[in-house]
């Protein structure tokens, strides 16, 4: 009887709320994401060979540098490196690192690979960085549209439910090639750079127009060109102009200047996802150094994104208009930290690093998401986040 009364009262309250025009918030409707990785992921857990595996991983870390050593972030940095090392275990056999430690993330994204390669190079593991570039150079490639969003770990295309071509990939690859040390560039890098540069020049008419619509890091079909597609292209063209072969620098530099001007003319001053609509998203960070020019128009919107995309657990959503489930995403948050360090806004970078550090898993990995209750969710580790944290700490040390 008591249960029946409770149900009746609840139904009556809901009816009154709807009648008065009040509805439950979206954050109460969405189910909270949970961790997709079991604790046994950590190398050595429950494995009789664990001690030797952990020792080998620690010895590998010791061969290079640990960004943030001696700071409060040293543990996060070391475990990020350990996670990269564990994911790279098959690279010598031609098997790429998976994006995250869970089944649905058991793929290779060229975008993630670009950041992983640079993080490996900056921490003294240029051989592994070179292997990543070599792997990317061998991926199936559409001359008109570029790389697919993701590939199987053996380098083949995904046949079942493929994400299809995603034209930001060449931008990220060119940015990485222009940022890597010479010791991290294999012989295949020259042909890869030329192929990607040709692709971007074709898509943008050498910078005279925005590229055609394409899925970006949101990986959703779109009918208009998003900032998340064009910003990585600007980054790749600028990097090629700065450090590419002399024969390609001029064309890349001119295209970068024209495309940057086109972005501000067509998508400014709001610089939202689709220019004047779609809300601010993390793509605004892709317009900041070390990717784009240091421009006060971009900085103003970058600061606004951090305010407007804040989620209850303290991190950032991919965009202001991303689904309102209260979930924070670590790669977007780490991307802001990296760009903050690149423009000497150390307090901002440290704020986001502190948040990331406070929301690691019990075994030390950086997860993909943090749900609205403040718990790690999704795959952990997510290698894109791990690489971004290492790059942020490295940038702070350089500053």
C-alpha positions as CSV (number, residue, x, y, z in Angstrom):
1,X,0.0,0.0,0.0
2,X,2.8,2.4,0.9
3,X,4.5,1.6,-2.4
4,X,1.3,2.4,-4.3
5,X,1.0,5.8,-2.5
6,X,4.6,6.6,-3.3
7,X,4.1,5.9,-7.0
8,X,0.9,8.0,-7.0
9,X,2.6,10.9,-5.4
10,X,5.6,10.7,-7.7
11,X,3.3,10.6,-10.8
12,X,1.3,13.6,-9.4
13,X,4.5,15.6,-8.8
14,X,5.8,14.9,-12.3
15,X,2.4,15.9,-13.8
16,X,2.5,19.2,-11.9
17,X,6.1,19.9,-13.0
18,X,5.3,19.3,-16.6
19,X,2.2,21.4,-16.3
20,X,4.2,24.3,-14.9
21,X,6.7,24.1,-17.7
22,X,9.5,22.5,-15.7
23,X,11.2,19.4,-16.9
24,X,14.0,17.2,-15.4
25,X,17.4,18.3,-16.6
26,X,19.2,16.3,-19.3
27,X,21.9,15.4,-16.8
28,X,19.3,13.4,-14.8
29,X,18.1,11.6,-17.9
30,X,21.5,10.4,-19.3
31,X,23.0,7.3,-17.8
32,X,26.5,7.8,-16.4
33,X,29.2,6.1,-18.4
34,X,31.4,3.7,-16.5
35,X,34.9,2.3,-16.9
36,X,35.3,0.1,-19.9
37,X,38.7,-1.3,-18.8
38,X,39.1,-3.8,-16.0
39,X,41.9,-3.2,-13.4
40,X,43.7,-6.3,-14.8
41,X,44.8,-4.2,-17.8
42,X,47.8,-2.9,-15.9
43,X,50.9,-4.7,-17.2
44,X,51.8,-7.5,-14.9
45,X,48.6,-7.7,-12.8
46,X,47.8,-11.3,-12.1
47,X,50.5,-12.5,-14.5
48,X,53.3,-14.7,-13.1
49,X,55.6,-12.9,-15.6
50,X,54.4,-9.6,-14.2
51,X,57.6,-8.6,-12.3
52,X,59.8,-8.9,-15.4
53,X,57.3,-7.1,-17.6
54,X,57.0,-4.2,-15.2
55,X,60.8,-4.1,-14.8
56,X,61.2,-4.0,-18.6
57,X,58.7,-1.2,-18.9
58,X,60.4,0.8,-16.1
59,X,63.8,0.3,-17.8
60,X,62.3,1.6,-21.1
61,X,61.0,4.7,-19.4
62,X,64.4,5.2,-17.8
63,X,66.0,5.2,-21.3
64,X,64.3,8.5,-22.0
65,X,63.1,11.5,-20.0
66,X,60.1,11.9,-17.7
67,X,58.4,15.3,-18.2
68,X,57.4,16.8,-14.9
69,X,60.0,14.7,-13.0
70,X,60.3,16.1,-9.5
71,X,56.8,17.7,-9.6
72,X,53.4,16.7,-8.3
73,X,52.7,15.3,-11.8
74,X,55.7,12.9,-12.0
75,X,53.5,9.8,-11.2
76,X,51.0,10.7,-13.9
77,X,53.8,11.3,-16.4
78,X,55.5,8.0,-15.6
79,X,52.3,6.0,-15.9
80,X,51.4,7.7,-19.1
81,X,54.8,6.6,-20.5
82,X,54.2,3.0,-19.1
83,X,50.8,3.0,-20.9
84,X,52.4,4.1,-24.2
85,X,55.0,1.4,-23.8
86,X,52.5,-1.3,-23.1
87,X,50.3,-0.3,-26.1
88,X,53.4,-0.2,-28.4
89,X,54.3,-3.9,-27.7
90,X,53.3,-5.0,-31.2
91,X,54.8,-2.2,-33.2
92,X,57.9,-4.2,-34.2
93,X,55.6,-6.8,-35.8
94,X,53.7,-4.1,-37.7
95,X,50.8,-3.9,-35.2
96,X,49.9,-0.3,-34.2
97,X,48.9,0.7,-30.6
98,X,45.2,0.7,-29.9
99,X,43.6,4.0,-29.1
100,X,42.4,2.8,-25.7
101,X,42.3,-0.3,-23.5
102,X,38.8,-1.6,-24.3
103,X,37.3,-3.5,-27.2
104,X,35.5,-0.6,-29.0
105,X,38.8,1.4,-29.0
106,X,40.9,-1.5,-30.4
107,X,41.7,0.6,-33.5
108,X,44.4,3.0,-34.7
109,X,43.5,6.6,-35.4
110,X,46.0,8.6,-37.5
111,X,45.2,11.7,-35.4
112,X,46.1,9.8,-32.2
113,X,49.2,8.4,-33.8
114,X,50.4,11.9,-34.7
115,X,50.3,12.9,-31.0
116,X,51.7,9.6,-29.8
117,X,54.7,9.8,-32.1
118,X,55.5,13.3,-31.0
119,X,55.1,12.4,-27.3
120,X,57.5,9.4,-27.8
121,X,60.0,11.6,-29.6
122,X,59.9,14.4,-27.0
123,X,60.6,11.9,-24.2
124,X,63.6,10.3,-25.9
125,X,62.0,7.3,-27.7
126,X,62.6,8.4,-31.3
127,X,62.8,4.8,-32.5
128,X,59.3,4.1,-31.5
129,X,58.1,7.4,-32.9
130,X,59.8,6.5,-36.2
131,X,57.9,3.2,-36.2
132,X,54.6,5.0,-35.8
133,X,55.3,7.3,-38.7
134,X,56.3,4.3,-40.8
135,X,53.0,2.6,-39.9
136,X,51.0,5.7,-40.9
137,X,52.9,5.9,-44.2
138,X,51.7,2.4,-45.1
139,X,48.0,3.0,-44.3
140,X,45.4,2.8,-47.2
141,X,44.9,6.4,-48.4
142,X,42.3,8.1,-50.6
143,X,44.2,10.8,-52.7
144,X,41.0,12.9,-52.8
145,X,39.8,12.6,-49.2
146,X,42.8,11.4,-47.2
147,X,42.9,8.9,-44.3
148,X,40.0,7.1,-42.8
149,X,39.1,8.1,-39.3
150,X,40.4,4.8,-38.0
151,X,42.0,1.5,-39.1
152,X,42.5,-2.0,-37.8
153,X,45.7,-2.5,-35.8
154,X,47.3,-4.4,-38.7
155,X,46.8,-1.3,-40.9
156,X,43.9,-2.6,-43.0
157,X,40.6,-0.7,-43.5
158,X,37.7,-1.4,-41.1
159,X,35.2,-3.3,-43.2
160,X,32.3,-3.6,-40.7
161,X,30.7,-0.2,-39.9
162,X,33.7,1.8,-41.2
163,X,33.9,5.5,-40.2
164,X,35.1,6.3,-43.7
165,X,37.4,9.1,-44.9
166,X,38.0,12.0,-42.5
167,X,40.0,14.8,-44.0
168,X,41.6,16.2,-40.8
169,X,44.0,13.3,-40.7
170,X,46.5,14.7,-43.1
171,X,46.6,18.0,-41.2
172,X,47.5,16.2,-38.0
173,X,50.1,14.0,-39.8
174,X,51.8,17.0,-41.4
175,X,51.8,18.8,-38.0
176,X,53.6,15.9,-36.4
177,X,56.1,15.5,-39.3
178,X,56.9,19.2,-38.9
179,X,57.4,18.8,-35.2
180,X,59.4,15.6,-34.9
181,X,63.1,15.5,-34.6
182,X,65.1,14.2,-37.6
183,X,65.9,11.0,-35.7
184,X,62.2,10.2,-35.6
185,X,61.6,10.6,-39.3
186,X,61.9,7.3,-41.3
187,X,62.6,7.2,-45.1
188,X,58.9,7.0,-45.7
189,X,58.3,10.4,-44.2
190,X,59.1,12.3,-47.3
191,X,56.6,10.5,-49.5
192,X,54.0,10.7,-46.7
193,X,54.5,14.4,-46.3
194,X,54.2,15.0,-50.1
195,X,51.1,12.9,-50.3
196,X,49.4,14.7,-47.4
197,X,50.4,18.2,-48.6
198,X,49.0,17.4,-52.1
199,X,45.8,16.3,-50.5
200,X,45.4,19.4,-48.4
201,X,46.3,21.8,-51.3
202,X,43.7,20.0,-53.4
203,X,40.9,20.1,-50.8
204,X,41.5,23.8,-50.0
205,X,42.4,25.0,-53.5
206,X,45.8,26.0,-52.1
207,X,44.1,27.8,-49.2
208,X,41.7,29.9,-51.3
209,X,38.6,28.2,-49.9
210,X,37.5,26.1,-46.9
211,X,37.7,22.3,-47.5
212,X,34.4,20.3,-48.2
213,X,32.4,19.1,-45.2
214,X,33.9,16.1,-43.5
215,X,33.6,14.4,-40.1
216,X,36.1,15.8,-37.6
217,X,37.1,14.6,-34.2
218,X,33.4,14.3,-33.2
219,X,33.2,11.6,-35.9
220,X,29.7,12.6,-37.0
221,X,28.4,13.3,-40.5
222,X,28.1,17.0,-41.2
223,X,26.6,19.1,-44.0
224,X,28.9,22.1,-43.4
225,X,32.7,22.5,-42.9
226,X,33.5,22.5,-39.2
227,X,36.4,24.3,-37.5
228,X,37.5,20.8,-36.3
229,X,38.2,19.9,-39.9
230,X,40.0,23.0,-41.1
231,X,42.0,23.9,-38.0
232,X,44.2,20.8,-38.2
233,X,44.8,21.6,-41.9
234,X,46.1,25.0,-41.0
235,X,48.3,23.4,-38.4
236,X,49.7,20.9,-40.9
237,X,50.4,23.5,-43.6
238,X,52.1,25.8,-41.1
239,X,54.3,23.0,-39.8
240,X,55.3,22.1,-43.4
241,X,56.1,25.7,-44.2
242,X,58.3,25.9,-41.1
243,X,60.2,22.6,-41.4
244,X,59.3,20.9,-44.6
245,X,61.6,20.3,-47.6
246,X,62.5,23.6,-49.3
247,X,60.6,22.6,-52.4
248,X,57.4,22.4,-50.4
249,X,57.8,25.2,-47.9
250,X,56.6,28.0,-50.1
251,X,53.4,26.3,-51.4
252,X,52.6,25.2,-47.8
253,X,53.3,28.7,-46.4
254,X,51.2,30.5,-48.9
255,X,48.3,28.1,-48.5
256,X,48.5,28.4,-44.7
257,X,48.3,32.2,-44.8
258,X,45.4,32.1,-47.2
259,X,43.5,29.4,-45.3
260,X,44.0,31.2,-42.0
261,X,42.6,34.4,-43.4
262,X,39.7,32.4,-44.9
263,X,38.9,30.8,-41.5
264,X,38.6,34.2,-39.8
265,X,36.7,35.7,-42.7
266,X,34.2,32.8,-43.1
267,X,34.0,31.5,-39.5
268,X,34.9,34.5,-37.3
269,X,34.4,36.3,-35.1
270,X,32.4,33.6,-33.2
271,X,34.7,30.7,-34.4
272,X,32.0,28.2,-33.3
273,X,31.8,24.7,-34.6
274,X,30.3,25.9,-37.9
275,X,31.4,29.6,-37.7
276,X,28.3,31.4,-36.3
277,X,26.5,28.3,-35.0
278,X,27.1,25.0,-33.4
279,X,28.6,26.4,-30.2
280,X,32.2,26.6,-29.2
281,X,34.0,23.3,-29.2
282,X,37.6,22.1,-28.5
283,X,38.5,22.8,-32.1
284,X,39.2,26.4,-31.0
285,X,42.2,25.0,-29.1
286,X,43.4,23.6,-32.5
287,X,43.7,27.2,-33.7
288,X,46.0,28.1,-30.8
289,X,49.8,27.6,-30.6
290,X,51.5,25.2,-31.1
291,X,49.0,24.5,-33.9
292,X,47.9,27.9,-35.2
293,X,49.2,31.5,-34.9
294,X,49.1,33.4,-31.6
295,X,46.0,35.6,-32.3
296,X,44.0,37.5,-29.8
297,X,40.8,36.7,-31.7
298,X,41.4,33.0,-31.1
299,X,42.5,33.4,-27.5
300,X,39.3,35.2,-26.6
301,X,37.2,32.4,-27.9
302,X,39.5,29.8,-26.4
303,X,38.9,31.3,-23.0
304,X,35.2,31.4,-23.6
305,X,35.2,27.7,-24.5
306,X,36.7,26.8,-21.1
307,X,33.9,28.7,-19.4
308,X,31.0,27.5,-21.5
309,X,32.0,23.8,-21.9
310,X,32.7,23.2,-18.2
311,X,30.9,20.1,-16.9
312,X,29.9,19.2,-13.3
313,X,32.9,17.0,-12.7
314,X,35.2,19.9,-13.5
315,X,36.5,19.0,-16.9
316,X,35.4,20.0,-20.4
317,X,33.0,18.6,-22.9
318,X,34.0,18.3,-26.6
319,X,31.7,21.2,-27.3
320,X,29.1,23.5,-25.7
321,X,26.4,21.7,-27.7
322,X,27.7,18.2,-27.0
323,X,25.1,16.0,-25.3
324,X,24.3,17.4,-21.9
325,X,25.1,14.3,-19.8
326,X,27.5,16.0,-17.4
327,X,30.5,14.0,-18.6
328,X,33.9,15.6,-19.0
329,X,36.3,14.4,-21.7
330,X,40.0,14.1,-20.9
331,X,41.5,14.6,-24.5
332,X,39.7,17.9,-24.9
333,X,40.7,19.0,-21.4
334,X,44.3,17.9,-22.0
335,X,44.3,19.7,-25.4
336,X,43.5,23.0,-23.6
337,X,46.2,22.3,-21.1
338,X,48.7,21.8,-23.9
339,X,47.8,25.0,-25.7
340,X,47.9,26.9,-22.4
341,X,51.4,25.7,-21.8
342,X,52.3,26.7,-25.4
343,X,51.2,30.3,-24.8
344,X,52.9,30.6,-21.4
345,X,49.6,30.5,-19.5
346,X,51.2,28.2,-17.0
347,X,48.5,28.6,-14.3
348,X,45.8,27.5,-16.7
349,X,47.8,24.5,-17.9
350,X,48.5,23.5,-14.3
351,X,44.8,23.8,-13.4
352,X,43.8,21.3,-16.0
353,X,46.8,19.0,-15.2
354,X,45.7,19.0,-11.6
355,X,42.2,18.0,-12.6
356,X,43.5,15.2,-14.9
357,X,45.8,13.9,-12.2
358,X,43.0,13.8,-9.7
359,X,40.7,11.8,-11.9
360,X,43.1,8.9,-12.9
361,X,42.1,5.3,-12.3
362,X,43.1,3.4,-9.2
363,X,45.9,1.8,-11.3
364,X,47.2,5.2,-12.5
365,X,45.9,5.5,-16.1
366,X,44.2,8.5,-17.7
367,X,40.7,7.6,-18.7
368,X,38.8,8.9,-21.7
369,X,36.0,10.4,-19.7
370,X,35.0,11.4,-16.2
371,X,31.3,11.1,-15.4
372,X,29.3,13.7,-13.6
373,X,29.9,11.9,-10.3
374,X,33.6,12.4,-10.8
375,X,34.4,8.8,-11.6
376,X,36.7,7.7,-14.4
377,X,34.8,6.3,-17.4
378,X,35.4,4.8,-20.8
379,X,38.7,3.1,-21.7
380,X,41.7,3.7,-19.4
381,X,44.2,4.5,-20.6
382,X,43.3,6.6,-23.6
383,X,46.5,7.1,-25.5
384,X,45.6,10.5,-27.0
385,X,45.2,11.9,-23.5
386,X,48.4,10.2,-22.2
387,X,50.3,11.7,-25.1
388,X,48.8,15.2,-24.6
389,X,49.7,15.2,-20.9
390,X,53.3,14.3,-21.7
391,X,53.4,17.0,-24.3
392,X,52.0,19.6,-21.9
393,X,54.5,18.7,-19.2
394,X,57.3,18.9,-21.8
395,X,56.1,22.3,-22.9
396,X,56.0,23.6,-19.3
397,X,59.6,22.4,-18.8
398,X,60.7,24.2,-22.0
399,X,59.0,27.4,-20.8
